[in-house]
Amino acid sequence: MNRRDFILLAGATNAAYGLRNCLPGHAQALSQVPPDFSLRIASASHELAPGKIVNTIGYGSVPGPLLRVKEGVPVCIEVFNDTNTPELVHWHGLHIDSKNDGAMEEGSPMIAPHGKSRFRFTPAPSGSRWYHTHTSARIDASHIDCNLAAYSGQFGFMYVEPKQNPGNYDHEVFLAIHHWEPKLMAMGTEASGCQISYRYASFNDKVLSAAEPLAVRENDRVLFHFLNASATQNVNLALPGHQFKVLALDGNEVPNPRSVSVISLAVAERVDAVVEMKAPGVWILGSTSEEERAKGLGLPIEYAGCRGPAQWKEPEMNDWAYTKFGMSASGVVPDETFPMRFEKVAGTHGALDHWTINDKSFPDIAPLEVRRGGRYRFSFLNTSNETHPVHLHRHSFEVVSIAGKSSAGILKDVINVEPYHKVEVDMVANNPGPTLLHCHHQLHMDYGFMQLIRYV
């Protein structure tokens, strides 16, 4: 059984969870209180540029509306599902309960077709979080439905404002990366290779040729919140003549803020960085890949008094590394280590690849068992030739080592595991309930790359 069948089988069972588990009077009283935010999942046509129209499913805009909430202040979000299929909204990066988290594998109820659900939780931790669908794309080896799952426009920022915010910047800019109109690439007759190409790529709602320039002045400080909301594509970004001072990874402040020329964003990762505007001109903030920029992944940055076409210049080097932003290794010993070997099993005769963790594919993988308060080390060994952005729900983990280089103090919820590399991260079991760990690459997740964690 693959994830598509698992979701469809469980969807009908979970759809009415809220009605079954609320006392009638209490549920009625809560339903009469206006929500803090409302989202509507619905079909829409979106114009990336004049003449470039994509038909998609979204939350009313691309990205969905920015949800600014306060750390520690309860929030209620009502979500309407105007589509004909069950849906889920995952509140990515929040340490909330499994029912509200929005992953059916954890027991979160699905939102019935043409139904609605309310989510109530207390946002934490502070920083850049986001929300997105957590359904299967339900594809085969010949077709991708670009209206479903992470291929669609169902994504948006949630920013959890810290209790104390220094606000040392002149502009704050939220930029979500997304790729549009996916197609499976032909990789030969014997194996699919799981490769996907896209027609367009954008920051937020526009491709480079149609984007309104970001107007700045010399010596301005711009705080960028970057999000990679693509279904499958990792991205490197640069801004010619400028440096990014990285303040937070996946919304969590880094212990050692550093400046870099290139930012690397695996699928689902976020980076918060300040850029000091000290190189007047009109520049392209965009992908370091010429092919990606041609598809639209860029934004003009225009200094006051400067005009003309936006310019691009290749960065001298890619100086990105997670460990730049960490501290010296702490030497903390975990209570238990879970070795996890990732392997690709190539599809043949028109079938897509599938993925295994220690020789098993979800849902035929026994849950890992943890105890509250324990410290658990996940030792990821990627034996494949593809990168894996591995996401842990409802918790953060601390980066312990990458390819043998030790670190401490970097807290994330997604880690990019490079081909043939070993990465170790530690989770403190401080949020009881079913917890999902999976690859955020949509195709890998749909075809077996998931692992449940169970508190005992």
C-alpha beads as a LAMMPS data file, in Angstrom:
LAMMPS data file: protein, C-alpha beads

456 atoms
455 bonds

1 atom types
1 bond types

-500.0 500.0 xlo xhi
-500.0 500.0 ylo yhi
-500.0 500.0 zlo zhi

Masses

1 110.0

Atoms # bond

1 1 1 0.000 0.000 0.000
2 1 1 1.419 3.435 -0.939
3 1 1 0.637 6.790 0.655
4 1 1 -2.049 7.644 -1.890
5 1 1 -4.115 4.570 -1.005
6 1 1 -3.429 5.057 2.715
7 1 1 -4.767 8.636 2.646
8 1 1 -7.846 7.741 0.628
9 1 1 -8.636 4.804 2.925
10 1 1 -8.310 6.908 6.076
11 1 1 -9.893 10.101 4.735
12 1 1 -13.498 9.047 5.161
13 1 1 -12.813 7.769 8.666
14 1 1 -11.095 10.967 9.817
15 1 1 -13.296 13.572 8.124
16 1 1 -15.856 13.768 10.926
17 1 1 -13.380 13.629 13.832
18 1 1 -14.332 17.034 15.225
19 1 1 -18.052 16.206 15.392
20 1 1 -17.434 12.861 17.090
21 1 1 -15.132 14.270 19.718
22 1 1 -16.893 17.478 20.844
23 1 1 -19.799 17.714 23.243
24 1 1 -22.733 19.274 21.315
25 1 1 -23.146 22.281 23.590
26 1 1 -19.447 23.013 23.796
27 1 1 -18.997 22.673 20.024
28 1 1 -21.919 25.006 19.358
29 1 1 -20.565 27.652 21.735
30 1 1 -17.112 27.521 20.131
31 1 1 -18.578 27.748 16.622
32 1 1 -20.265 31.045 17.484
33 1 1 -16.954 32.723 18.364
34 1 1 -15.521 34.465 15.258
35 1 1 -12.193 32.979 14.126
36 1 1 -9.031 35.061 14.098
37 1 1 -8.385 34.090 10.467
38 1 1 -10.298 32.386 7.659
39 1 1 -8.833 30.467 4.722
40 1 1 -10.680 29.051 1.730
41 1 1 -9.259 26.194 -0.344
42 1 1 -10.571 26.736 -3.855
43 1 1 -9.670 26.565 -7.536
44 1 1 -8.327 29.704 -9.163
45 1 1 -6.594 31.014 -12.275
46 1 1 -3.425 32.940 -11.517
47 1 1 -1.487 35.308 -13.788
48 1 1 2.271 34.924 -13.271
49 1 1 2.854 37.418 -16.092
50 1 1 0.799 38.794 -18.977
51 1 1 -0.221 35.765 -21.020
52 1 1 1.182 33.303 -18.468
53 1 1 -1.833 31.855 -16.664
54 1 1 -1.736 28.889 -14.299
55 1 1 -4.819 27.064 -13.077
56 1 1 -4.339 25.879 -9.543
57 1 1 -5.828 25.292 -6.092
58 1 1 -4.923 27.879 -3.462
59 1 1 -6.010 29.916 -0.469
60 1 1 -7.417 32.850 -2.401
61 1 1 -4.040 34.353 -3.333
62 1 1 -0.503 33.202 -4.157
63 1 1 0.934 32.792 -1.625
64 1 1 -1.998 32.513 0.769
65 1 1 -2.466 35.461 3.137
66 1 1 0.324 36.194 5.590
67 1 1 -0.868 35.059 9.020
68 1 1 0.870 37.140 11.694
69 1 1 0.271 35.722 15.150
70 1 1 1.835 36.306 18.550
71 1 1 3.938 33.809 20.417
72 1 1 1.960 32.252 23.267
73 1 1 -1.390 33.854 22.312
74 1 1 -4.083 31.277 21.348
75 1 1 -5.408 31.519 17.807
76 1 1 -8.411 30.117 15.932
77 1 1 -8.236 29.571 12.153
78 1 1 -11.264 28.477 10.141
79 1 1 -10.618 26.659 6.866
80 1 1 -13.256 26.063 4.187
81 1 1 -12.718 23.352 1.585
82 1 1 -14.494 24.305 -1.634
83 1 1 -12.967 21.414 -3.605
84 1 1 -14.335 17.933 -4.344
85 1 1 -11.570 16.101 -2.475
86 1 1 -10.646 15.769 1.228
87 1 1 -7.933 18.254 2.247
88 1 1 -5.436 18.913 5.007
89 1 1 -3.639 22.051 6.222
90 1 1 -0.303 21.423 7.928
91 1 1 0.978 24.174 10.241
92 1 1 4.632 23.624 9.463
93 1 1 7.208 24.256 12.185
94 1 1 4.772 24.741 15.073
95 1 1 5.025 22.688 18.247
96 1 1 1.315 21.903 18.504
97 1 1 -0.788 18.803 19.152
98 1 1 -1.053 16.044 16.555
99 1 1 -4.786 16.511 15.897
100 1 1 -4.276 20.137 14.833
101 1 1 -0.931 19.545 13.122
102 1 1 -2.512 18.591 9.809
103 1 1 -0.929 15.231 8.972
104 1 1 -3.394 12.421 8.489
105 1 1 -0.695 9.859 9.409
106 1 1 -0.637 11.422 12.916
107 1 1 -4.426 11.223 13.233
108 1 1 -5.304 14.748 12.103
109 1 1 -8.845 14.764 10.675
110 1 1 -9.198 15.666 7.014
111 1 1 -11.391 18.555 5.893
112 1 1 -14.316 17.027 4.029
113 1 1 -15.137 18.146 0.467
114 1 1 -17.216 21.339 0.690
115 1 1 -16.809 21.212 4.462
116 1 1 -14.958 23.320 7.006
117 1 1 -12.752 22.853 10.047
118 1 1 -11.485 25.035 12.842
119 1 1 -7.950 24.817 14.160
120 1 1 -7.228 26.060 17.679
121 1 1 -3.701 26.160 19.046
122 1 1 -1.169 28.349 20.815
123 1 1 1.567 29.366 18.328
124 1 1 5.122 28.481 19.317
125 1 1 7.991 28.737 18.778
126 1 1 8.379 32.246 17.364
127 1 1 9.761 32.902 13.908
128 1 1 9.052 32.047 10.274
129 1 1 6.572 29.177 9.975
130 1 1 4.240 28.340 7.111
131 1 1 1.121 26.434 6.178
132 1 1 0.453 24.097 3.273
133 1 1 -1.500 21.071 2.154
134 1 1 -0.317 17.653 3.324
135 1 1 -2.110 15.407 0.834
136 1 1 -0.819 12.988 -1.757
137 1 1 -0.432 14.088 -5.375
138 1 1 -1.890 10.776 -6.607
139 1 1 0.214 10.639 -9.760
140 1 1 1.328 7.827 -12.028
141 1 1 4.307 7.481 -14.325
142 1 1 2.674 9.462 -17.116
143 1 1 0.856 12.355 -15.450
144 1 1 1.119 14.893 -12.620
145 1 1 -2.007 16.766 -11.567
146 1 1 -0.596 20.236 -10.922
147 1 1 -3.736 21.167 -8.937
148 1 1 -2.937 18.722 -6.142
149 1 1 -0.658 18.582 -3.118
150 1 1 2.541 20.649 -3.108
151 1 1 2.376 21.116 -6.888
152 1 1 -0.609 23.430 -6.317
153 1 1 -0.741 26.956 -4.911
154 1 1 -1.663 25.782 -1.411
155 1 1 1.046 27.490 0.644
156 1 1 1.439 30.627 2.723
157 1 1 3.559 32.249 5.429
158 1 1 2.727 32.189 9.109
159 1 1 4.928 34.510 11.128
160 1 1 4.944 33.991 14.894
161 1 1 6.016 37.309 16.360
162 1 1 8.374 36.901 19.329
163 1 1 7.482 38.420 22.658
164 1 1 10.404 40.810 22.185
165 1 1 11.316 41.898 18.637
166 1 1 14.237 44.315 18.099
167 1 1 12.995 45.286 14.618
168 1 1 16.405 46.492 13.427
169 1 1 15.523 46.868 9.726
170 1 1 13.992 49.354 7.277
171 1 1 11.981 46.916 5.146
172 1 1 10.547 43.460 5.817
173 1 1 9.948 41.255 2.765
174 1 1 8.364 37.783 2.597
175 1 1 9.366 35.782 -0.502
176 1 1 8.038 32.292 -1.205
177 1 1 9.643 30.251 -3.988
178 1 1 7.371 28.021 -6.048
179 1 1 7.617 26.046 -9.280
180 1 1 4.637 25.732 -11.611
181 1 1 3.275 23.326 -14.258
182 1 1 5.284 20.173 -13.491
183 1 1 6.018 17.392 -15.967
184 1 1 7.736 14.034 -15.528
185 1 1 10.946 13.914 -17.514
186 1 1 11.594 10.884 -19.722
187 1 1 14.526 9.012 -18.166
188 1 1 14.574 5.927 -20.388
189 1 1 12.423 2.846 -20.792
190 1 1 13.541 0.942 -17.704
191 1 1 13.362 3.534 -14.902
192 1 1 11.640 6.836 -14.320
193 1 1 14.435 8.396 -12.295
194 1 1 11.761 10.427 -10.462
195 1 1 12.840 13.598 -12.240
196 1 1 10.364 16.465 -12.626
197 1 1 10.698 19.607 -14.718
198 1 1 8.673 22.810 -14.482
199 1 1 7.572 25.438 -16.938
200 1 1 7.696 28.434 -14.562
201 1 1 9.263 29.441 -11.247
202 1 1 8.433 32.508 -9.179
203 1 1 8.875 34.495 -6.019
204 1 1 5.364 34.842 -4.608
205 1 1 2.887 35.629 -7.376
206 1 1 5.045 36.859 -10.287
207 1 1 7.872 35.662 -12.485
208 1 1 10.944 37.876 -12.897
209 1 1 9.795 39.589 -16.091
210 1 1 6.539 40.775 -14.464
211 1 1 7.668 41.422 -10.891
212 1 1 7.420 44.915 -9.434
213 1 1 10.960 45.980 -8.401
214 1 1 11.719 46.203 -4.696
215 1 1 12.564 49.881 -4.146
216 1 1 15.427 50.542 -1.699
217 1 1 17.807 53.330 -0.742
218 1 1 21.507 53.115 -0.115
219 1 1 22.264 51.943 3.469
220 1 1 18.768 50.502 3.948
221 1 1 18.602 47.264 5.909
222 1 1 16.179 44.763 4.369
223 1 1 14.986 41.760 6.359
224 1 1 14.139 38.955 3.932
225 1 1 12.033 35.979 4.967
226 1 1 12.712 33.280 2.346
227 1 1 10.616 30.114 1.991
228 1 1 11.067 27.286 -0.484
229 1 1 7.460 26.206 -1.135
230 1 1 8.309 24.086 -4.173
231 1 1 7.152 20.480 -4.359
232 1 1 10.532 19.029 -5.337
233 1 1 13.168 21.656 -6.244
234 1 1 16.035 22.849 -4.046
235 1 1 17.253 26.388 -4.826
236 1 1 20.364 28.549 -4.393
237 1 1 19.869 32.336 -4.243
238 1 1 22.206 35.303 -4.641
239 1 1 22.049 39.101 -4.923
240 1 1 25.056 40.427 -6.882
241 1 1 27.286 42.765 -4.902
242 1 1 25.541 41.999 -1.599
243 1 1 25.818 39.632 1.339
244 1 1 23.077 37.933 3.347
245 1 1 23.552 38.033 7.103
246 1 1 21.709 34.900 8.197
247 1 1 19.778 35.394 11.437
248 1 1 17.510 32.336 11.545
249 1 1 17.107 28.915 9.931
250 1 1 13.592 27.459 9.730
251 1 1 12.480 30.365 11.931
252 1 1 14.919 29.590 14.761
253 1 1 17.629 32.114 15.622
254 1 1 21.108 30.789 14.879
255 1 1 23.756 30.986 17.620
256 1 1 26.357 32.383 15.210
257 1 1 24.891 34.851 12.659
258 1 1 27.185 34.987 9.619
259 1 1 27.215 36.707 6.226
260 1 1 27.221 34.602 3.044
261 1 1 27.053 35.287 -0.693
262 1 1 24.673 32.407 -1.451
263 1 1 21.628 31.102 0.406
264 1 1 20.682 27.477 -0.110
265 1 1 17.058 26.475 0.437
266 1 1 15.957 22.868 0.292
267 1 1 12.253 22.158 -0.142
268 1 1 10.299 23.491 2.898
269 1 1 13.283 25.324 4.417
270 1 1 13.130 28.943 5.545
271 1 1 15.976 31.439 5.926
272 1 1 15.696 34.868 7.570
273 1 1 18.520 37.174 6.522
274 1 1 19.328 40.899 6.589
275 1 1 20.909 42.575 3.569
276 1 1 22.584 45.952 3.900
277 1 1 22.041 47.873 0.686
278 1 1 25.509 49.197 -0.178
279 1 1 25.849 48.578 -3.927
280 1 1 23.646 51.062 -5.839
281 1 1 22.201 49.846 -9.110
282 1 1 19.398 47.668 -10.407
283 1 1 20.083 44.039 -9.582
284 1 1 18.410 40.636 -9.802
285 1 1 17.835 38.815 -6.549
286 1 1 17.397 35.312 -7.883
287 1 1 18.446 31.750 -8.475
288 1 1 22.098 31.113 -9.261
289 1 1 20.840 28.803 -12.025
290 1 1 20.439 30.542 -15.376
291 1 1 17.754 28.029 -16.333
292 1 1 15.770 28.798 -13.174
293 1 1 16.017 32.559 -13.736
294 1 1 14.792 32.041 -17.302
295 1 1 11.735 30.291 -15.844
296 1 1 11.125 33.371 -13.708
297 1 1 12.839 32.855 -10.353
298 1 1 14.037 36.357 -9.618
299 1 1 13.089 39.783 -8.270
300 1 1 14.475 43.165 -9.391
301 1 1 16.080 45.235 -6.610
302 1 1 16.100 48.915 -7.588
303 1 1 18.025 51.591 -5.698
304 1 1 16.575 55.113 -5.574
305 1 1 17.845 57.157 -8.511
306 1 1 18.873 54.085 -10.543
307 1 1 17.144 52.942 -13.700
308 1 1 17.583 50.388 -16.461
309 1 1 17.333 46.604 -16.857
310 1 1 18.076 44.528 -13.765
311 1 1 21.584 43.054 -13.883
312 1 1 22.874 39.645 -12.880
313 1 1 26.418 38.681 -11.942
314 1 1 27.506 35.202 -10.874
315 1 1 28.657 34.907 -7.242
316 1 1 32.343 34.112 -6.929
317 1 1 31.602 30.972 -4.933
318 1 1 28.879 29.075 -3.113
319 1 1 29.863 29.653 0.518
320 1 1 26.753 28.100 2.078
321 1 1 27.038 25.531 4.896
322 1 1 24.725 24.869 7.845
323 1 1 27.662 24.512 10.218
324 1 1 28.792 28.126 9.598
325 1 1 25.964 29.243 11.875
326 1 1 26.562 26.799 14.739
327 1 1 28.789 26.476 17.765
328 1 1 31.454 23.963 18.700
329 1 1 30.194 20.456 19.323
330 1 1 28.647 20.058 22.767
331 1 1 29.452 16.374 23.232
332 1 1 25.971 15.638 24.560
333 1 1 25.243 11.915 24.572
334 1 1 21.739 10.896 23.416
335 1 1 19.590 8.385 25.255
336 1 1 19.265 6.351 22.055
337 1 1 20.363 6.524 18.433
338 1 1 18.145 5.522 15.511
339 1 1 20.184 4.599 12.399
340 1 1 18.115 5.382 9.279
341 1 1 19.378 4.308 5.851
342 1 1 17.610 5.916 2.866
343 1 1 17.545 3.920 -0.350
344 1 1 15.931 4.259 -3.777
345 1 1 14.325 1.231 -5.418
346 1 1 14.203 2.058 -9.122
347 1 1 10.889 1.690 -10.896
348 1 1 10.746 -0.505 -13.982
349 1 1 8.293 -1.113 -16.813
350 1 1 6.658 2.304 -16.428
351 1 1 6.491 2.305 -12.609
352 1 1 7.852 5.175 -10.529
353 1 1 10.697 4.758 -8.063
354 1 1 9.858 4.108 -4.463
355 1 1 11.840 4.783 -1.314
356 1 1 12.816 2.767 1.720
357 1 1 14.045 3.511 5.236
358 1 1 16.040 0.546 6.503
359 1 1 14.578 -1.566 3.669
360 1 1 10.923 -0.740 4.461
361 1 1 8.436 1.668 2.857
362 1 1 5.589 3.464 4.630
363 1 1 3.104 2.327 5.912
364 1 1 4.934 -0.996 6.431
365 1 1 7.503 0.553 8.798
366 1 1 7.278 -0.064 12.538
367 1 1 7.059 3.221 14.520
368 1 1 10.122 4.399 16.408
369 1 1 9.412 4.536 20.154
370 1 1 10.470 7.440 22.385
371 1 1 9.831 8.465 25.974
372 1 1 8.937 11.962 27.098
373 1 1 11.994 13.968 28.114
374 1 1 14.438 11.701 26.304
375 1 1 17.043 12.869 23.789
376 1 1 17.074 10.850 20.567
377 1 1 19.619 10.936 17.761
378 1 1 18.557 10.291 14.177
379 1 1 21.482 9.134 12.049
380 1 1 20.474 9.674 8.419
381 1 1 22.530 7.848 5.774
382 1 1 21.590 8.723 2.206
383 1 1 22.669 5.894 -0.090
384 1 1 20.927 7.387 -3.135
385 1 1 21.986 9.911 -5.777
386 1 1 19.184 12.347 -4.834
387 1 1 18.992 14.930 -2.052
388 1 1 16.438 14.488 0.711
389 1 1 14.953 17.451 2.627
390 1 1 13.898 15.545 5.774
391 1 1 11.185 17.180 7.901
392 1 1 10.249 16.444 11.523
393 1 1 6.712 17.419 12.548
394 1 1 5.734 19.102 15.839
395 1 1 9.339 19.313 17.085
396 1 1 12.639 20.958 16.249
397 1 1 15.912 19.057 16.091
398 1 1 19.491 20.134 16.758
399 1 1 22.089 19.610 14.041
400 1 1 24.842 17.383 15.483
401 1 1 27.003 16.561 12.452
402 1 1 27.018 16.840 8.658
403 1 1 29.359 14.605 6.667
404 1 1 31.547 14.206 9.753
405 1 1 31.674 17.924 10.659
406 1 1 30.258 18.472 14.152
407 1 1 28.086 21.369 15.290
408 1 1 25.748 22.473 18.080
409 1 1 23.030 25.034 18.705
410 1 1 21.389 25.020 15.246
411 1 1 17.689 24.185 15.604
412 1 1 15.691 23.265 12.494
413 1 1 12.697 21.257 11.362
414 1 1 14.048 20.425 7.862
415 1 1 17.546 19.198 7.064
416 1 1 18.871 18.620 3.540
417 1 1 20.661 15.268 3.346
418 1 1 22.972 15.333 0.327
419 1 1 23.595 12.243 -1.856
420 1 1 25.858 9.673 -0.208
421 1 1 26.140 11.798 2.940
422 1 1 25.495 11.098 6.599
423 1 1 23.698 13.645 8.784
424 1 1 22.948 13.383 12.511
425 1 1 20.331 15.401 14.396
426 1 1 18.966 15.236 17.958
427 1 1 15.323 15.528 19.000
428 1 1 14.198 16.137 22.570
429 1 1 10.898 14.301 23.066
430 1 1 8.929 17.177 24.611
431 1 1 5.638 17.132 22.658
432 1 1 3.792 13.820 23.218
433 1 1 1.654 12.337 20.484
434 1 1 2.127 10.659 17.110
435 1 1 4.912 12.412 15.195
436 1 1 5.803 12.134 11.523
437 1 1 9.260 12.267 9.976
438 1 1 9.418 12.302 6.171
439 1 1 11.141 13.585 3.066
440 1 1 9.495 16.847 1.952
441 1 1 10.126 16.059 -1.717
442 1 1 6.532 15.344 -2.789
443 1 1 7.351 12.383 -5.013
444 1 1 9.581 10.717 -2.410
445 1 1 6.975 11.201 0.327
446 1 1 4.167 9.786 -1.828
447 1 1 6.198 6.681 -2.558
448 1 1 7.268 5.408 0.831
449 1 1 9.632 7.938 2.441
450 1 1 7.897 8.397 5.794
451 1 1 8.437 7.227 9.367
452 1 1 6.128 7.524 12.390
453 1 1 7.454 8.206 15.885
454 1 1 5.395 7.056 18.871
455 1 1 5.619 8.145 22.498
456 1 1 5.449 5.280 24.999

Bonds

1 1 1 2
2 1 2 3
3 1 3 4
4 1 4 5
5 1 5 6
6 1 6 7
7 1 7 8
8 1 8 9
9 1 9 10
10 1 10 11
11 1 11 12
12 1 12 13
13 1 13 14
14 1 14 15
15 1 15 16
16 1 16 17
17 1 17 18
18 1 18 19
19 1 19 20
20 1 20 21
21 1 21 22
22 1 22 23
23 1 23 24
24 1 24 25
25 1 25 26
26 1 26 27
27 1 27 28
28 1 28 29
29 1 29 30
30 1 30 31
31 1 31 32
32 1 32 33
33 1 33 34
34 1 34 35
35 1 35 36
36 1 36 37
37 1 37 38
38 1 38 39
39 1 39 40
40 1 40 41
41 1 41 42
42 1 42 43
43 1 43 44
44 1 44 45
45 1 45 46
46 1 46 47
47 1 47 48
48 1 48 49
49 1 49 50
50 1 50 51
51 1 51 52
52 1 52 53
53 1 53 54
54 1 54 55
55 1 55 56
56 1 56 57
57 1 57 58
58 1 58 59
59 1 59 60
60 1 60 61
61 1 61 62
62 1 62 63
63 1 63 64
64 1 64 65
65 1 65 66
66 1 66 67
67 1 67 68
68 1 68 69
69 1 69 70
70 1 70 71
71 1 71 72
72 1 72 73
73 1 73 74
74 1 74 75
75 1 75 76
76 1 76 77
77 1 77 78
78 1 78 79
79 1 79 80
80 1 80 81
81 1 81 82
82 1 82 83
83 1 83 84
84 1 84 85
85 1 85 86
86 1 86 87
87 1 87 88
88 1 88 89
89 1 89 90
90 1 90 91
91 1 91 92
92 1 92 93
93 1 93 94
94 1 94 95
95 1 95 96
96 1 96 97
97 1 97 98
98 1 98 99
99 1 99 100
100 1 100 101
101 1 101 102
102 1 102 103
103 1 103 104
104 1 104 105
105 1 105 106
106 1 106 107
107 1 107 108
108 1 108 109
109 1 109 110
110 1 110 111
111 1 111 112
112 1 112 113
113 1 113 114
114 1 114 115
115 1 115 116
116 1 116 117
117 1 117 118
118 1 118 119
119 1 119 120
120 1 120 121
121 1 121 122
122 1 122 123
123 1 123 124
124 1 124 125
125 1 125 126
126 1 126 127
127 1 127 128
128 1 128 129
129 1 129 130
130 1 130 131
131 1 131 132
132 1 132 133
133 1 133 134
134 1 134 135
135 1 135 136
136 1 136 137
137 1 137 138
138 1 138 139
139 1 139 140
140 1 140 141
141 1 141 142
142 1 142 143
143 1 143 144
144 1 144 145
145 1 145 146
146 1 146 147
147 1 147 148
148 1 148 149
149 1 149 150
150 1 150 151
151 1 151 152
152 1 152 153
153 1 153 154
154 1 154 155
155 1 155 156
156 1 156 157
157 1 157 158
158 1 158 159
159 1 159 160
160 1 160 161
161 1 161 162
162 1 162 163
163 1 163 164
164 1 164 165
165 1 165 166
166 1 166 167
167 1 167 168
168 1 168 169
169 1 169 170
170 1 170 171
171 1 171 172
172 1 172 173
173 1 173 174
174 1 174 175
175 1 175 176
176 1 176 177
177 1 177 178
178 1 178 179
179 1 179 180
180 1 180 181
181 1 181 182
182 1 182 183
183 1 183 184
184 1 184 185
185 1 185 186
186 1 186 187
187 1 187 188
188 1 188 189
189 1 189 190
190 1 190 191
191 1 191 192
192 1 192 193
193 1 193 194
194 1 194 195
195 1 195 196
196 1 196 197
197 1 197 198
198 1 198 199
199 1 199 200
200 1 200 201
201 1 201 202
202 1 202 203
203 1 203 204
204 1 204 205
205 1 205 206
206 1 206 207
207 1 207 208
208 1 208 209
209 1 209 210
210 1 210 211
211 1 211 212
212 1 212 213
213 1 213 214
214 1 214 215
215 1 215 216
216 1 216 217
217 1 217 218
218 1 218 219
219 1 219 220
220 1 220 221
221 1 221 222
222 1 222 223
223 1 223 224
224 1 224 225
225 1 225 226
226 1 226 227
227 1 227 228
228 1 228 229
229 1 229 230
230 1 230 231
231 1 231 232
232 1 232 233
233 1 233 234
234 1 234 235
235 1 235 236
236 1 236 237
237 1 237 238
238 1 238 239
239 1 239 240
240 1 240 241
241 1 241 242
242 1 242 243
243 1 243 244
244 1 244 245
245 1 245 246
246 1 246 247
247 1 247 248
248 1 248 249
249 1 249 250
250 1 250 251
251 1 251 252
252 1 252 253
253 1 253 254
254 1 254 255
255 1 255 256
256 1 256 257
257 1 257 258
258 1 258 259
259 1 259 260
260 1 260 261
261 1 261 262
262 1 262 263
263 1 263 264
264 1 264 265
265 1 265 266
266 1 266 267
267 1 267 268
268 1 268 269
269 1 269 270
270 1 270 271
271 1 271 272
272 1 272 273
273 1 273 274
274 1 274 275
275 1 275 276
276 1 276 277
277 1 277 278
278 1 278 279
279 1 279 280
280 1 280 281
281 1 281 282
282 1 282 283
283 1 283 284
284 1 284 285
285 1 285 286
286 1 286 287
287 1 287 288
288 1 288 289
289 1 289 290
290 1 290 291
291 1 291 292
292 1 292 293
293 1 293 294
294 1 294 295
295 1 295 296
296 1 296 297
297 1 297 298
298 1 298 299
299 1 299 300
300 1 300 301
301 1 301 302
302 1 302 303
303 1 303 304
304 1 304 305
305 1 305 306
306 1 306 307
307 1 307 308
308 1 308 309
309 1 309 310
310 1 310 311
311 1 311 312
312 1 312 313
313 1 313 314
314 1 314 315
315 1 315 316
316 1 316 317
317 1 317 318
318 1 318 319
319 1 319 320
320 1 320 321
321 1 321 322
322 1 322 323
323 1 323 324
324 1 324 325
325 1 325 326
326 1 326 327
327 1 327 328
328 1 328 329
329 1 329 330
330 1 330 331
331 1 331 332
332 1 332 333
333 1 333 334
334 1 334 335
335 1 335 336
336 1 336 337
337 1 337 338
338 1 338 339
339 1 339 340
340 1 340 341
341 1 341 342
342 1 342 343
343 1 343 344
344 1 344 345
345 1 345 346
346 1 346 347
347 1 347 348
348 1 348 349
349 1 349 350
350 1 350 351
351 1 351 352
352 1 352 353
353 1 353 354
354 1 354 355
355 1 355 356
356 1 356 357
357 1 357 358
358 1 358 359
359 1 359 360
360 1 360 361
361 1 361 362
362 1 362 363
363 1 363 364
364 1 364 365
365 1 365 366
366 1 366 367
367 1 367 368
368 1 368 369
369 1 369 370
370 1 370 371
371 1 371 372
372 1 372 373
373 1 373 374
374 1 374 375
375 1 375 376
376 1 376 377
377 1 377 378
378 1 378 379
379 1 379 380
380 1 380 381
381 1 381 382
382 1 382 383
383 1 383 384
384 1 384 385
385 1 385 386
386 1 386 387
387 1 387 388
388 1 388 389
389 1 389 390
390 1 390 391
391 1 391 392
392 1 392 393
393 1 393 394
394 1 394 395
395 1 395 396
396 1 396 397
397 1 397 398
398 1 398 399
399 1 399 400
400 1 400 401
401 1 401 402
402 1 402 403
403 1 403 404
404 1 404 405
405 1 405 406
406 1 406 407
407 1 407 408
408 1 408 409
409 1 409 410
410 1 410 411
411 1 411 412
412 1 412 413
413 1 413 414
414 1 414 415
415 1 415 416
416 1 416 417
417 1 417 418
418 1 418 419
419 1 419 420
420 1 420 421
421 1 421 422
422 1 422 423
423 1 423 424
424 1 424 425
425 1 425 426
426 1 426 427
427 1 427 428
428 1 428 429
429 1 429 430
430 1 430 431
431 1 431 432
432 1 432 433
433 1 433 434
434 1 434 435
435 1 435 436
436 1 436 437
437 1 437 438
438 1 438 439
439 1 439 440
440 1 440 441
441 1 441 442
442 1 442 443
443 1 443 444
444 1 444 445
445 1 445 446
446 1 446 447
447 1 447 448
448 1 448 449
449 1 449 450
450 1 450 451
451 1 451 452
452 1 452 453
453 1 453 454
454 1 454 455
455 1 455 456
